[in-house]
Amino acid sequence: MFNHLEKLHIRPIALADYKTVLSWSKDELFCTANGWERNRDAIELYQWWQHCVTNTADDFIRKGLEYDGELIGYADLACIKNGRAEIGIAIGKRTLWGNGIGSAAAKIIMNDAYVNLGITVFDAETHEASIRSRKMLEKIGFKERSRHGSEAYLGVISTLIQYEYK
């Protein structure tokens, strides 16, 4: 296992990241695993990314994940309210999947949210069939809170598992 914390940084996302985002949109497995629409029109994708970059919502933050100077994914904080937020991590560079980078990214974004936003409780949700996501959350200390709902994951209906970290 590598020490990813030294090479991994969060930063604001930028319009200049579009080329990388476009490459992720062409990876069918990434799109399916992260709920992205497949075969998206490049102009529509650019408009969506532009909205992500310029978003100023009080309850949502998206940060870029940079590894060794390259944008490799993003981290979201959503439903930010009263010291609580839902966290989401997406690693767009699939060759890095399964190497602990998601766990390192979650730790970094959680620490940043604690220091800069006072967030002390984190929620997360993943599919029962998403073994990597479940292992990542449990590895960093998230506890399963409930199992409510279901939706398609990689083409199969899967139960949704809700997690919490205090």
C-alpha positions in Angstrom: 0.0 0.0 0.0 1.3 3.4 -1.0 1.3 6.5 1.2 -1.0 8.5 -0.9 -1.4 11.4 1.5 1.8 13.0 0.3 0.9 13.0 -3.3 -2.9 13.6 -3.0 -4.3 17.1 -2.6 -7.7 18.7 -2.9 -8.2 21.9 -4.9 -11.0 23.9 -6.5 -12.3 22.4 -9.7 -11.7 24.5 -12.8 -13.0 24.9 -16.4 -9.6 23.8 -17.5 -10.4 20.4 -16.0 -13.0 19.8 -18.7 -10.7 17.8 -21.0 -10.0 15.3 -18.1 -13.8 15.2 -17.3 -14.5 14.5 -20.9 -12.1 11.5 -20.8 -13.9 10.1 -17.7 -17.2 10.5 -19.5 -15.9 8.1 -22.2 -15.1 5.3 -19.6 -18.3 3.2 -19.5 -17.4 1.5 -16.2 -16.7 4.8 -14.5 -19.9 6.3 -15.7 -22.0 3.3 -14.7 -20.3 3.1 -11.2 -20.8 6.8 -10.5 -24.3 7.3 -12.0 -23.1 9.4 -14.9 -25.1 9.3 -18.1 -23.2 7.4 -20.8 -22.5 8.8 -24.3 -23.1 12.4 -23.1 -22.9 15.1 -25.7 -19.6 17.0 -25.3 -21.3 20.4 -25.4 -23.9 19.4 -22.8 -21.1 17.9 -20.6 -19.1 21.1 -20.9 -22.2 23.1 -19.8 -22.7 20.7 -16.8 -19.1 21.0 -15.8 -19.2 24.8 -16.1 -22.2 24.7 -13.7 -20.2 22.5 -11.3 -17.3 25.0 -11.4 -19.4 28.1 -10.9 -21.9 26.6 -8.4 -22.2 28.7 -5.2 -24.8 26.7 -3.3 -24.4 26.9 0.5 -25.1 23.2 1.0 -22.9 21.7 -1.7 -19.1 21.8 -2.4 -17.2 19.9 -5.1 -13.4 19.8 -4.9 -10.9 18.3 -7.4 -8.6 15.4 -6.3 -5.1 15.9 -7.6 -2.6 13.1 -7.4 1.0 13.8 -8.4 -0.1 17.0 -10.1 -2.9 15.4 -12.2 -6.7 15.7 -11.6 -7.8 12.1 -10.9 -11.2 12.6 -9.4 -13.4 14.7 -7.2 -14.9 14.8 -3.7 -18.3 16.2 -2.9 -19.8 17.5 0.3 -23.6 17.7 0.0 -26.5 18.5 2.3 -24.2 20.6 4.5 -26.2 21.7 7.5 -25.7 22.0 11.3 -22.2 20.5 11.3 -23.2 17.5 9.1 -22.6 16.7 5.5 -22.8 13.8 3.1 -19.5 12.8 1.4 -19.0 11.4 -2.0 -15.7 10.4 -3.7 -15.3 9.6 -7.4 -11.9 8.5 -8.8 -12.1 9.2 -12.6 -8.7 7.6 -13.4 -9.7 4.0 -13.2 -6.2 2.7 -13.3 -5.9 4.0 -9.7 -9.0 2.1 -8.4 -8.3 -0.3 -5.5 -5.1 1.4 -4.3 -6.4 3.2 -1.3 -6.6 6.6 -3.0 -10.4 6.9 -2.3 -9.8 6.3 1.4 -7.0 8.9 1.5 -9.2 11.4 -0.4 -12.0 10.9 2.0 -9.7 11.5 5.0 -8.4 14.7 3.4 -11.8 16.1 2.5 -13.2 15.2 5.9 -10.3 16.9 7.7 -10.7 20.0 5.5 -14.5 20.1 6.2 -13.9 19.8 9.9 -11.2 22.5 10.0 -12.9 25.0 7.6 -16.6 24.3 8.0 -16.9 22.7 11.5 -18.4 19.5 10.1 -18.3 16.8 12.7 -20.7 14.2 11.4 -20.4 12.7 7.9 -23.0 10.6 6.0 -22.4 8.4 3.0 -24.5 6.1 0.9 -23.4 3.3 -1.4 -24.8 0.2 -3.1 -24.6 -3.1 -1.4 -22.9 -4.4 -4.5 -20.2 -1.7 -4.5 -17.7 -3.7 -2.4 -14.9 -1.2 -3.0 -17.0 1.7 -1.7 -18.2 -0.3 1.3 -14.6 -1.3 2.2 -13.4 2.3 1.8 -16.0 3.7 4.1 -15.6 1.0 6.7 -11.8 1.3 6.5 -11.9 4.9 7.6 -14.4 4.4 10.4 -17.9 4.8 8.9 -20.5 2.6 10.5 -23.5 1.2 8.7 -26.6 3.1 9.9 -29.4 1.6 7.7 -30.4 -0.1 4.5 -33.1 1.8 2.7 -34.0 1.9 -0.9 -32.5 0.3 -4.0 -31.4 1.3 -7.4 -29.4 0.0 -10.4 -25.7 -0.4 -9.9 -23.6 -1.8 -12.8 -26.9 -2.9 -14.4 -28.2 -4.9 -11.3 -30.7 -3.7 -8.7 -28.8 -3.2 -5.4 -29.8 -2.3 -1.9 -28.6 1.2 -0.8 -26.6 1.2 2.5 -26.4 4.4 4.5 -23.3 5.0 6.6 -22.4 7.5 9.3 -19.1 8.8 10.7 -19.0 10.7 14.0 
